[in-house]
Amino acid sequence: MSDEWPELRRADLRLSFRHPAMTPGGQLVEIAEEFPGDAHRVHVTAPVPGEIYLELFRMPGLSAADEYTRHRSYLEGRFGPGSVGEPVESDLAGRPARSYVFGSDDLRREARSLEVDEDLYRVIIDPRIPLNHEIVATMRVDD
């Protein structure tokens, strides 16, 4: 099925992925992009929460360790002390990465960070949604 999905590929992103045009429940998948400073953020969502949630964020010149420190501070301010797990070794797009979980009783997220040349790519998903894992499995680093 994922071979038939459209591919999200952008000139300034070295990480590309495939995503469905519609969720299993028949919702249109929405792609929103933002360009804060030199960064690039892509959100993949649907009008009704719970079927798909993925965020890809390219951050130039940031290491995975620095991203975790900055993000953890922000997240603990939002969700409270102890709401962010410690980073563990993981993988993303077939390469070594770091991951951590965060959230509250109502909201759970998993973040994976991958350094590619001078850029850091952070992918955040709701780990409770199977479709998100299928999308992450399609990710690859474009050379």
Phi and psi in degrees as a GROMACS rama.xvg file:
@    title "Ramachandran Plot"
@    xaxis  label "Phi"
@    yaxis  label "Psi"
@TYPE xy
-65.208  -21.477  SER-2
-66.3487  -23.9278  ASP-3
-90.9635  -10.6135  GLU-4
-69.7972  150.53  TRP-5
-65.4084  151.284  PRO-6
-101.342  135.964  GLU-7
-97.5558  112.177  LEU-8
-137.029  129.4  ARG-9
-127.933  148.435  ARG-10
-59.1025  -34.9893  ALA-11
-93.1244  3.09763  ASP-12
-112.306  128.362  LEU-13
-88.5092  -10.5243  ARG-14
-104.107  122.641  LEU-15
-120.725  163.578  SER-16
-159.536  164.447  PHE-17
-105.329  150.9  ARG-18
-148.038  152.777  HIS-19
-72.6964  154.2  PRO-20
-79.9212  -27.7196  ALA-21
-131.156  147.196  MET-22
-77.9489  166.55  THR-23
-56.9271  -28.2771  PRO-24
-85.9731  4.75197  GLY-25
88.6501  13.3968  GLY-26
-85.8923  143.413  GLN-27
-71.0582  128.611  LEU-28
-76.5362  131.15  VAL-29
-106.843  136.124  GLU-30
-114.86  121.438  ILE-31
-121.2  135.537  ALA-32
-124.115  143.001  GLU-33
-133.108  154.955  GLU-34
-131.006  71.3252  PHE-35
-73.4848  111.827  PRO-36
63.0552  -127.534  GLY-37
-90.3737  -0.229883  ASP-38
-86.4754  171.447  ALA-39
-141.851  123.178  HIS-40
-119.274  133.327  ARG-41
-123.185  125.856  VAL-42
-110.002  131.981  HIS-43
-116.197  112.64  VAL-44
-142.302  -178.545  THR-45
-135.102  159.816  ALA-46
-57.4559  -36.3506  PRO-47
-105.719  122.312  VAL-48
-61.7976  156.381  PRO-49
109.215  -11.4289  GLY-50
-105.928  -24.357  GLU-51
-161.336  137.554  ILE-52
-158.084  117.15  TYR-53
-147.747  136.941  LEU-54
-126.38  129.764  GLU-55
-114.858  129.243  LEU-56
-133.202  117.576  PHE-57
-95.7386  123.367  ARG-58
-122.639  107.265  MET-59
-66.1655  139.443  PRO-60
70.0399  18.6016  GLY-61
-115.718  135.973  LEU-62
-87.0693  162.153  SER-63
-62.506  -38.0408  ALA-64
-66.0281  -43.3113  ALA-65
-66.4691  -40.1747  ASP-66
-60.7388  -43.9544  GLU-67
-61.168  -45.5006  TYR-68
-60.9311  -46.7598  THR-69
-66.6968  -45.9754  ARG-70
-67.0904  -40.2324  HIS-71
-59.8889  -43.735  ARG-72
-59.4938  -46.38  SER-73
-61.9942  -47.567  TYR-74
-65.5535  -39.2191  LEU-75
-68.3254  -29.3885  GLU-76
-67.4104  -32.9979  GLY-77
-82.7245  -44.5548  ARG-78
-107.932  -11.0577  PHE-79
103.271  163.754  GLY-80
-59.1198  142.426  PRO-81
79.6014  7.10085  GLY-82
-87.626  -2.04898  SER-83
-123.393  125.137  VAL-84
-76.942  164.529  GLY-85
-74.0638  148.387  GLU-86
-69.2877  144.164  PRO-87
-130.537  158.925  VAL-88
-67.5801  140.596  GLU-89
-149.028  -161.662  SER-90
-146.463  156.332  ASP-91
-154.16  128.748  LEU-92
55.922  35.2612  ALA-93
75.2475  14.2875  GLY-94
-125.655  155.268  ARG-95
-61.8384  137.295  PRO-96
-143.438  177.831  ALA-97
-119.249  144.851  ARG-98
-136.926  156.494  SER-99
-154.309  157.463  TYR-100
-111.583  155.583  VAL-101
-156.307  166.369  PHE-102
136.585  -159.069  GLY-103
-133.367  -170.489  SER-104
-61.9657  -33.7444  ASP-105
-89.9092  -24.1118  ASP-106
-132.634  121.605  LEU-107
-121.084  137.974  ARG-108
-139.421  151.462  ARG-109
-122.034  130.758  GLU-110
-112.89  136.055  ALA-111
-124.031  134.429  ARG-112
-120.237  134.096  SER-113
-133.024  125.587  LEU-114
-90.0701  126.903  GLU-115
-129.139  110.701  VAL-116
53.9479  -122.739  ASP-117
-93.5857  4.49197  GLU-118
-111.929  149.192  ASP-119
-108.303  132.151  LEU-120
-110.277  121.937  TYR-121
-113.401  127.021  ARG-122
-113.54  127.587  VAL-123
-118.683  131.43  ILE-124
-132.852  162.134  ILE-125
-86.8777  109.753  ASP-126
-69.255  -10.208  PRO-127
-82.1123  -8.58225  ARG-128
-102.551  111.342  ILE-129
-56.1411  -36.213  PRO-130
-59.7617  -34.6023  LEU-131
-60.1757  -41.6535  ASN-132
-65.7575  -35.0039  HIS-133
-64.9547  -39.7202  GLU-134
-66.2542  -46.961  ILE-135
-57.6229  -36.8502  VAL-136
-64.3149  -18.7836  ALA-137
-89.7431  -6.74784  THR-138
-68.1939  142.414  MET-139
-149.249  154.548  ARG-140
-91.4478  124.338  VAL-141
-87.7739  131.169  ASP-142
